[in-house]
Amino acid sequence: MPETLNITVPNEMMEALRGRVKAGAYASTEEAVLAAIANMVRDSDTRDDRLDLIRARISASLDDPGPSLASSDVRRRLDDLYARHRG
């Protein structure tokens, strides 16, 4: 069931909302606020998914029984990779 939310919005944000409604981007300020909330939720979910992926890669790397690379080896490999893709 929908809920009512009463908030105080800074003048600059309200002007931005009204400007977008006036420009036709949204039918109403309510629609603009709902879109902003939907974007916030989507962005948060995307960020969480990316962090989960990064954590999994770190875990896999830490669990990898292979030998670690010296920083000079890493630098050389990166330089070689850059040179190949640079042309």
N, C-alpha and C positions, 0 to 999 in steps of 0.2 A: 504494500500500500504506500503511495507517495507520501512524503513528509514535507512540511513547510519549514524552510530555513530562513531566519532573519539575520542578516549580517550588515555590518557597517563597512562601506567600501570607501577607500580614499578617493578624493576628488579626481586625481589623475586617472585612476583605474575606471571610474565611472564614465569619465569623458571618453576614454578609449572604447569602452563597451558601447556607449551611445554612438560613437563615430562608426563603429563596425556595423551596428544595426542600421544607421542612416545610409551607409554605403551599400547596404543590401547583402552583406555577408551573413547576417542572421535576421530572422523575422522579429526577434524581440531580445531584450536584455536577458530574459530568462533562458532563452535558447542558447545565447552566447555563454552564459554561466554554466549551463549543463554541458556544453561542448568543452569548456575549459576543464571541468571536473572529469569528463570522460578521457580527455587527453592526459590529465594528470595520472589517472588510474592506469591507462595504457603505458605511459612512459615509466611509471613505477614498476609495472609488471615486466616490461622489457629490460629495465635496469636489473631487476632481480634475476631474470633469466640469464643475462650476461654475466652477472656476478657468480651465479651457480656454475656456469661454464668455465669461468676463470678459476674458480675454486677446484673444480674437477681436474682441470689441466695442471694446476699446481700440485694437487695430490698425486696425480699420475706421474708427474716429473719427480716428486720426492720419493715415490715408490719404485722408480725405474732403477733396476740393478746395474745398468750400464755405467761406465766410468764418467765422472764429471769432466767438463772441459775447462782448460785454463783460459783466462780472459784473453790471452794473446791468440789462442786458437779460435775463440768466438769472433774476435775482431777480424782475423784473417778470413774466416768463412763469410762474415757479413760483407767485407770488402769485395770478395770474389763474387758473391751473389749480386751486389750492387753493380759491379763492372759488367756482369753478364746481361743484366736487364737495362743497363744504360746504353748499351750498343756499341 
